[in-house]
Amino acid sequence: MNSWLSIVPPVLAIVLAIGTRQVYVALFLGILSGSLIVVSGHPFAAMSDTLERLVMVFAEADNVRVIFFCSLVGSLMALVERSGGLDGFVDQFLRRNIIRTRRGAQMFALLLGFPLFVESNINALVKGAVARPVCDRLRVSREKLSLLVDTTDAACCMMIPLNGWGALIISLLSAQAVAEPVRVLALAIPLSFYLFLSIGVVMAAVLMGRDWGPMRAAERRAKEQGKPLRDGAKPLMAEDVAGISSKPGIPRRARNMVLPMIAMVGMIPVGLYVTGSGRMLSGSGATAVLWGVSAAVLTSVFLSLGQRLLSLGEISELILKGIAGLVPLNVMLVLAYAIGGVCRDVGTGTYVAQVFSGLLPGWLLPAVVFFIACLVSFSTGSSWGTFAIMIPVAVPAAMALNVSLPLAVGAVLSGGVFGDHASILSDTTIVSAMAAVADLVDHFITQLPYALVAAGLTAGLYLVAGLLGG
């Protein structure tokens, strides 16, 4: 189905989420509207189809792995915080005056994403867990922290594509009979202007101490009133998990956080290598991150038992408490996966691409490809889905119009990451808000102006690059 009706599910979900701030309801109604289209308007059949879509999310092994992974991240955070690891790590920074200002705390949160390029959810969750206590102490709003977490999430993973992101793009290029897909990807990364501009815009705002849009009010509230969250905010992570403190009477040791994180980050390449039969770029990212967080939880358990910080009963209770605290996130992910599926079935991405992909002069192609990719990714919340839709469109068009192939691919990557960064339907946006313990709608509204500025600058660069011939 490729008609205007195909854009109803994502548009309805976005409008309702912003207008009502009831994201769960908005996503569910978006799925239901898509099911109504699929079953030609029969209400009972639509409800049955909606429920079946929610169930079928668990039929995809990678979806289940991500949900398990997110649940275990809650357990890991509970263990690390209760064993004194997080407080010990923060104490090291504050005691040594490594981070003394609000600007320093924000730069720390922003730059922490670069070493964590292996997987986007790991990137966000580690940054949130480590930077949140520092930012809270120095009066940085949760809205700003979630922006900082989100900005170097998908962008870093695509910028350093030694992960599942790179493997996906290479496979999509190979499917289009591109002779040297690895080389094309390597050349496309520097031409993926949004990756660099999205980080640059936020970094400039931090260094200059200037914010705009709703973020300005959020930062003023945090700085002047000491309130990291607005009154009435509904953070995605339960506060009884985010607010776990060190067990009284135990030493606060940074290694109780550092060693589990090393175990997690170190296990991910191993998982990619093993699942890829010796080729990391062919490995399963979802499996690798599940292995990584499992290794981190086990490391934290052994450290707590070995130092006699926590009893086995306390550890079991914390693991279950951490899982329970991440239930809201997992519900959100299930709904996000389901609306992504219904958007595929009704042809949202294909319709948007067809509407805007007519006959174009070659110099305009990169900018138009970027614009279409932005629309597709923003309306579906999926960068990978956008890549799958747009690369088969952009590669033949670039070849036919004699446009630089890396430039066209870079435009697709930029547009896909824009939606991953900016859309309220994106799992990256959801996980970033959760990692910062922020309200999802607040995160979306305060972040969007920064993303739009970066996207506007990116579009201008693609126009210039097209005129210069790539």
C-alpha positions as CSV (number, residue, x, y, z in Angstrom):
1,M,0.0,0.0,0.0
2,N,1.6,3.3,-1.2
3,S,-1.0,6.0,-0.6
4,W,-1.2,9.1,1.7
5,L,-2.8,6.8,4.3
6,S,0.6,5.2,4.9
7,I,1.8,8.4,6.8
8,V,-1.2,8.4,9.2
9,P,0.3,6.0,11.8
10,P,3.6,7.9,12.5
11,V,2.0,11.3,12.1
12,L,-0.8,10.5,14.5
13,A,1.6,9.0,17.0
14,I,3.9,12.1,16.9
15,V,1.0,14.6,17.2
16,L,-0.7,12.8,20.0
17,A,2.6,12.3,21.9
18,I,3.4,16.0,21.7
19,G,-0.1,17.2,22.4
20,T,-1.1,14.8,25.2
21,R,2.4,13.9,26.6
22,Q,0.9,10.3,26.9
23,V,3.5,8.6,24.8
24,Y,2.3,5.0,25.5
25,V,-1.2,5.9,24.5
26,A,0.0,7.8,21.4
27,L,2.1,4.9,20.2
28,F,-0.7,2.4,20.8
29,L,-3.2,4.5,18.8
30,G,-0.6,4.9,16.0
31,I,-0.3,1.1,15.8
32,L,-4.1,0.8,15.9
33,S,-4.5,3.3,13.1
34,G,-2.0,1.3,11.0
35,S,-3.9,-1.9,11.7
36,L,-7.2,-0.2,10.6
37,I,-5.5,0.6,7.3
38,V,-4.2,-2.9,6.9
39,V,-7.6,-4.6,7.6
40,S,-9.6,-2.0,5.5
41,G,-11.2,-0.3,8.4
42,H,-12.8,-3.3,10.3
43,P,-12.5,-2.3,14.0
44,F,-12.5,-5.7,15.6
45,A,-10.0,-7.1,13.1
46,A,-7.9,-4.0,13.7
47,M,-7.8,-4.6,17.4
48,S,-6.9,-8.2,16.9
49,D,-4.2,-7.2,14.4
50,T,-2.8,-4.6,16.9
51,L,-2.5,-7.1,19.7
52,E,-0.9,-9.6,17.4
53,R,1.7,-7.1,16.3
54,L,2.6,-6.5,20.0
55,V,3.0,-10.2,20.5
56,M,5.0,-10.7,17.3
57,V,7.6,-8.2,18.5
58,F,8.9,-11.1,20.6
59,A,9.1,-13.4,17.5
60,E,12.2,-11.4,16.4
61,A,15.2,-12.8,18.4
62,D,17.1,-9.5,18.2
63,N,14.1,-7.6,19.7
64,V,14.0,-10.0,22.6
65,R,17.8,-9.7,23.0
66,V,17.5,-5.9,23.2
67,I,14.7,-6.1,25.8
68,F,16.7,-8.6,27.9
69,F,19.7,-6.3,27.5
70,C,17.7,-3.3,28.7
71,S,16.4,-5.2,31.7
72,L,19.8,-6.4,32.7
73,V,21.1,-2.8,32.4
74,G,18.7,-1.9,35.2
75,S,20.2,-4.7,37.3
76,L,23.7,-3.5,36.5
77,M,22.9,0.0,37.5
78,A,21.3,-1.1,40.7
79,L,24.3,-3.3,41.6
80,V,26.9,-0.6,40.7
81,E,25.1,2.1,42.6
82,R,24.4,0.0,45.8
83,S,28.0,-1.4,45.9
84,G,29.4,2.2,46.0
85,G,30.9,2.1,42.5
86,L,29.0,5.0,41.0
87,D,29.5,7.3,44.0
88,G,33.2,6.3,44.1
89,F,33.7,7.2,40.5
90,V,32.0,10.5,40.8
91,D,33.9,11.2,44.0
92,Q,37.2,10.7,42.1
93,F,36.3,13.4,39.6
94,L,35.0,15.9,42.2
95,R,37.8,15.3,44.7
96,R,40.5,15.8,42.1
97,N,38.6,18.9,40.7
98,I,38.6,17.2,37.3
99,I,35.1,18.5,36.7
100,R,34.3,21.7,38.6
101,T,31.8,23.6,36.4
102,R,28.5,23.1,34.6
103,R,30.3,23.5,31.3
104,G,32.8,20.8,32.3
105,A,30.1,18.4,33.3
106,Q,28.3,18.9,30.0
107,M,31.5,18.4,28.0
108,F,32.2,15.3,30.0
109,A,28.8,13.8,29.1
110,L,29.2,14.8,25.5
111,L,32.7,13.4,24.9
112,L,32.1,10.2,26.8
113,G,30.2,8.9,23.8
114,F,33.2,8.6,21.5
115,P,34.9,5.6,23.1
116,L,31.5,3.8,23.3
117,F,30.9,3.5,19.5
118,V,30.3,-0.2,19.5
119,E,26.5,-0.1,20.1
120,S,24.1,2.8,20.4
121,N,22.2,1.6,23.4
122,I,25.3,0.8,25.4
123,N,26.6,4.3,24.4
124,A,23.5,6.0,25.8
125,L,23.1,3.9,28.9
126,V,26.8,4.1,30.1
127,K,26.9,7.9,29.5
128,G,23.7,8.4,31.4
129,A,24.8,6.2,34.4
130,V,28.2,7.9,34.7
131,A,27.3,11.5,33.8
132,R,24.0,11.9,35.6
133,P,25.3,12.2,39.2
134,V,28.0,14.7,38.0
135,C,25.4,16.8,36.1
136,D,22.9,16.6,39.0
137,R,25.5,17.9,41.5
138,L,26.5,20.8,39.2
139,R,22.9,21.7,38.4
140,V,22.6,20.6,34.8
141,S,19.0,19.8,33.8
142,R,18.0,16.3,32.8
143,E,16.7,17.7,29.5
144,K,20.2,18.9,28.7
145,L,21.8,15.7,29.9
146,S,19.5,13.7,27.6
147,L,20.4,15.9,24.7
148,L,24.1,15.4,25.4
149,V,23.6,11.6,25.7
150,D,21.5,11.4,22.5
151,T,23.8,13.6,20.4
152,T,26.9,11.4,20.5
153,D,24.9,8.2,20.3
154,A,23.9,7.1,16.8
155,A,26.3,9.7,15.4
156,C,29.3,8.1,17.0
157,C,28.2,4.6,16.0
158,M,27.9,5.7,12.4
159,M,31.0,7.8,12.5
160,I,33.2,4.8,13.7
161,P,31.3,2.0,11.9
162,L,33.2,-1.0,13.4
163,N,29.9,-2.4,14.5
164,G,26.6,-3.6,13.3
165,W,25.9,-0.2,11.7
166,G,28.8,-0.6,9.4
167,A,27.9,-4.2,8.6
168,L,24.4,-3.1,7.6
169,I,25.5,-0.4,5.2
170,I,28.1,-2.7,3.6
171,S,25.5,-5.4,3.0
172,L,23.0,-2.9,1.6
173,L,25.6,-1.5,-0.8
174,S,26.6,-5.0,-1.8
175,A,23.0,-5.8,-2.6
176,Q,23.1,-2.8,-5.1
177,A,26.1,-4.4,-6.9
178,V,28.4,-1.6,-5.6
179,A,31.9,-2.9,-6.5
180,E,33.8,-1.7,-3.4
181,P,31.2,-1.3,-0.6
182,V,33.8,-0.9,2.2
183,R,35.6,1.8,0.3
184,V,32.4,3.6,-0.6
185,L,31.4,3.5,3.1
186,A,34.8,4.8,4.2
187,L,34.5,7.7,1.7
188,A,30.8,8.4,2.7
189,I,31.5,8.9,6.4
190,P,33.3,12.3,6.0
191,L,30.5,13.3,3.7
192,S,27.8,12.4,6.3
193,F,27.6,16.0,7.4
194,Y,24.9,15.7,9.9
195,L,27.0,13.3,12.1
196,F,29.5,16.1,12.6
197,L,27.2,19.1,12.6
198,S,24.8,17.6,15.2
199,I,27.7,17.2,17.6
200,G,29.2,20.5,16.6
201,V,26.0,22.5,17.2
202,V,25.6,21.1,20.7
203,M,29.3,21.4,21.6
204,A,29.2,25.1,20.5
205,A,26.1,25.7,22.7
206,V,27.9,24.1,25.7
207,L,31.2,26.0,25.1
208,M,29.4,29.3,24.6
209,G,27.0,28.7,27.5
210,R,24.0,29.5,25.3
211,D,20.8,27.5,24.8
212,W,17.7,28.3,22.8
213,G,14.1,27.2,22.6
214,P,12.6,25.2,25.6
215,M,16.1,24.1,26.7
216,R,16.8,27.7,27.9
217,A,14.0,27.5,30.5
218,A,15.0,24.0,31.5
219,E,18.6,25.0,32.2
220,R,17.5,28.2,34.0
221,R,15.3,26.0,36.3
222,A,18.1,23.6,37.1
223,K,20.7,26.3,37.6
224,E,18.6,28.7,39.7
225,Q,16.2,26.4,41.5
226,G,18.3,23.2,41.7
227,K,15.6,21.2,40.0
228,P,17.0,18.7,37.4
229,L,13.4,17.8,36.4
230,R,10.4,20.0,36.0
231,D,7.5,19.6,38.3
232,G,5.2,16.8,37.0
233,A,7.8,15.3,34.8
234,K,7.6,11.5,34.3
235,P,11.0,10.0,33.8
236,L,11.2,6.7,31.9
237,M,13.3,5.0,34.5
238,A,11.7,4.4,37.9
239,E,13.2,6.7,40.5
240,D,13.6,3.9,42.9
241,V,16.2,2.5,40.6
242,A,17.8,5.7,39.5
243,G,17.9,6.9,43.1
244,I,19.5,3.9,44.6
245,S,22.4,5.0,46.9
246,S,25.5,3.3,48.2
247,K,24.9,0.8,51.0
248,P,25.6,2.6,54.3
249,G,29.0,1.8,55.9
250,I,30.7,0.4,52.8
251,P,33.7,2.0,51.1
252,R,32.9,3.9,47.9
253,R,35.3,2.5,45.3
254,A,35.4,3.6,41.7
255,R,36.6,0.2,40.5
256,N,33.2,-1.3,41.4
257,M,31.9,0.7,38.4
258,V,34.9,0.8,36.2
259,L,35.6,-2.9,36.1
260,P,32.0,-3.9,35.2
261,M,32.0,-1.3,32.4
262,I,35.3,-2.6,31.1
263,A,33.9,-6.1,31.1
264,M,30.8,-4.9,29.2
265,V,32.7,-2.8,26.6
266,G,35.4,-5.5,26.2
267,M,32.9,-8.3,25.7
268,I,31.0,-6.6,22.9
269,P,33.8,-6.9,20.3
270,V,34.2,-10.6,21.4
271,G,30.5,-11.1,20.8
272,L,30.8,-9.5,17.4
273,Y,33.8,-11.6,16.5
274,V,32.2,-14.9,17.6
275,T,28.8,-14.3,16.1
276,G,30.4,-13.0,12.9
277,S,32.6,-16.2,12.6
278,G,35.8,-14.2,12.8
279,R,34.5,-11.1,11.1
280,M,33.3,-8.3,13.5
281,L,31.5,-6.4,10.8
282,S,29.3,-9.5,10.2
283,G,28.5,-10.1,13.8
284,S,25.2,-9.7,15.7
285,G,25.1,-6.4,17.5
286,A,22.1,-7.4,19.6
287,T,23.8,-10.6,20.7
288,A,27.1,-8.9,21.4
289,V,25.5,-6.2,23.7
290,L,23.5,-8.9,25.6
291,W,26.8,-10.8,26.2
292,G,28.4,-7.5,27.2
293,V,25.8,-6.5,29.8
294,S,25.7,-10.1,31.1
295,A,29.5,-10.0,31.6
296,A,29.1,-6.7,33.4
297,V,26.4,-8.0,35.8
298,L,28.5,-11.1,36.6
299,T,31.6,-8.9,37.2
300,S,29.6,-6.6,39.6
301,V,28.2,-9.7,41.4
302,F,31.7,-11.2,41.9
303,L,33.1,-7.8,43.1
304,S,30.3,-7.3,45.6
305,L,30.7,-10.8,47.0
306,G,34.5,-10.8,46.9
307,Q,34.6,-7.5,48.9
308,R,31.7,-8.6,51.1
309,L,29.8,-5.5,50.2
310,L,26.5,-7.2,49.5
311,S,25.0,-10.5,50.5
312,L,23.7,-13.0,47.9
313,G,20.1,-12.1,49.0
314,E,20.8,-8.4,48.6
315,I,22.2,-9.0,45.1
316,S,19.2,-11.1,44.0
317,E,16.9,-8.4,45.3
318,L,18.8,-5.7,43.5
319,I,18.8,-7.6,40.2
320,L,15.0,-8.0,40.3
321,K,14.5,-4.4,41.4
322,G,16.7,-3.2,38.5
323,I,14.6,-5.3,36.0
324,A,11.4,-4.0,37.5
325,G,12.6,-0.4,37.2
326,L,13.2,-0.8,33.5
327,V,9.7,-2.1,32.7
328,P,8.5,1.3,31.4
329,L,11.3,1.4,29.0
330,N,10.6,-2.1,27.8
331,V,7.0,-1.3,27.2
332,M,8.0,1.7,25.2
333,L,10.4,-0.4,23.1
334,V,7.7,-3.0,22.4
335,L,5.4,-0.2,21.2
336,A,8.2,1.4,19.2
337,Y,9.0,-1.9,17.5
338,A,5.4,-2.5,16.7
339,I,4.8,0.9,15.2
340,G,7.9,0.4,13.1
341,G,6.4,-2.8,11.8
342,V,3.1,-1.3,10.9
343,C,4.8,1.5,9.1
344,R,6.7,-1.0,7.0
345,D,3.5,-2.9,6.2
346,V,1.5,0.2,5.1
347,G,4.6,1.4,3.1
348,T,5.3,4.7,4.9
349,G,8.9,4.9,3.9
350,T,8.3,3.8,0.4
351,Y,5.5,6.3,-0.1
352,V,7.6,9.2,1.2
353,A,10.5,8.2,-1.0
354,Q,8.3,7.9,-4.1
355,V,6.6,11.3,-3.6
356,F,9.8,13.2,-3.5
357,S,12.0,11.1,-5.9
358,G,11.0,12.4,-9.3
359,L,13.3,13.5,-12.1
360,L,16.0,15.8,-10.5
361,P,19.0,17.6,-11.7
362,G,22.1,15.9,-10.5
363,W,23.4,18.8,-8.4
364,L,20.1,18.7,-6.4
365,L,20.1,15.0,-5.7
366,P,22.3,14.9,-2.5
367,A,20.1,17.6,-0.8
368,V,16.9,15.9,-1.9
369,V,18.1,12.5,-0.8
370,F,19.0,13.9,2.6
371,F,15.6,15.6,2.9
372,I,13.7,12.5,2.0
373,A,15.8,10.4,4.4
374,C,15.0,12.9,7.2
375,L,11.3,12.6,6.6
376,V,11.4,8.8,6.4
377,S,13.5,8.4,9.6
378,F,11.6,11.0,11.5
379,S,8.2,9.5,10.6
380,T,9.3,5.9,11.3
381,G,11.9,6.5,14.1
382,S,14.3,4.0,12.4
383,S,17.7,4.9,11.0
384,W,18.3,1.3,9.9
385,G,14.9,1.1,8.2
386,T,15.6,4.4,6.5
387,F,19.0,3.0,5.2
388,A,17.2,-0.1,3.9
389,I,14.6,2.1,2.1
390,M,16.8,4.9,0.8
391,I,20.1,3.2,-0.3
392,P,18.2,1.2,-3.0
393,V,16.8,4.6,-4.1
394,A,19.9,6.7,-3.8
395,V,22.5,4.4,-5.3
396,P,20.8,3.9,-8.7
397,A,19.8,7.6,-8.9
398,A,23.4,8.7,-8.2
399,M,24.7,6.3,-10.9
400,A,22.1,7.5,-13.4
401,L,22.8,11.2,-12.8
402,N,26.6,10.8,-12.5
403,V,26.6,12.0,-8.9
404,S,29.3,11.0,-6.5
405,L,28.2,7.7,-4.9
406,P,29.9,8.4,-1.5
407,L,28.1,11.8,-1.4
408,A,24.7,10.2,-2.1
409,V,25.3,7.5,0.5
410,G,26.5,10.1,3.0
411,A,23.2,12.0,2.5
412,V,21.3,8.8,3.3
413,L,23.4,8.2,6.4
414,S,22.9,11.8,7.5
415,G,19.1,11.7,7.0
416,G,18.8,8.3,8.8
417,V,20.8,9.5,11.8
418,F,18.7,12.7,12.0
419,G,15.5,10.7,12.6
420,D,17.3,8.4,15.0
421,H,18.4,11.5,16.9
422,A,15.3,13.7,16.6
423,S,12.2,11.4,16.3
424,I,10.2,10.7,19.4
425,L,9.5,7.2,17.9
426,S,13.2,6.3,17.8
427,D,14.4,3.7,20.3
428,T,17.6,5.8,20.6
429,T,15.6,8.8,21.7
430,I,13.7,6.6,24.1
431,V,16.8,5.0,25.6
432,S,18.6,8.4,25.8
433,A,15.7,9.8,27.9
434,M,15.7,6.7,30.0
435,A,19.5,6.8,30.6
436,A,19.3,10.4,31.7
437,V,16.2,9.7,33.8
438,A,14.3,12.3,31.9
439,D,10.8,12.8,30.7
440,L,10.6,11.5,27.1
441,V,8.4,14.3,25.7
442,D,10.6,17.0,27.5
443,H,13.6,15.4,25.9
444,F,12.1,15.4,22.5
445,I,10.8,19.0,22.7
446,T,14.0,20.5,24.0
447,Q,16.3,18.5,21.7
448,L,14.4,19.2,18.4
449,P,15.6,22.8,17.9
450,Y,19.2,21.7,18.1
451,A,18.6,18.8,15.6
452,L,16.8,21.1,13.2
453,V,19.6,23.7,13.2
454,A,22.1,20.9,12.4
455,A,19.8,19.6,9.7
456,G,19.4,23.0,8.1
457,L,23.2,23.5,8.0
458,T,23.6,19.9,6.6
459,A,21.1,20.6,3.8
460,G,23.0,23.8,2.9
461,L,26.3,21.8,2.7
462,Y,24.6,19.2,0.4
463,L,23.4,21.9,-1.9
464,V,27.0,23.3,-2.1
465,A,28.5,19.9,-2.5
466,G,26.0,19.1,-5.3
467,L,26.9,22.3,-7.1
468,L,30.6,21.6,-6.8
469,G,30.0,18.1,-8.2
470,G,30.6,16.2,-5.0
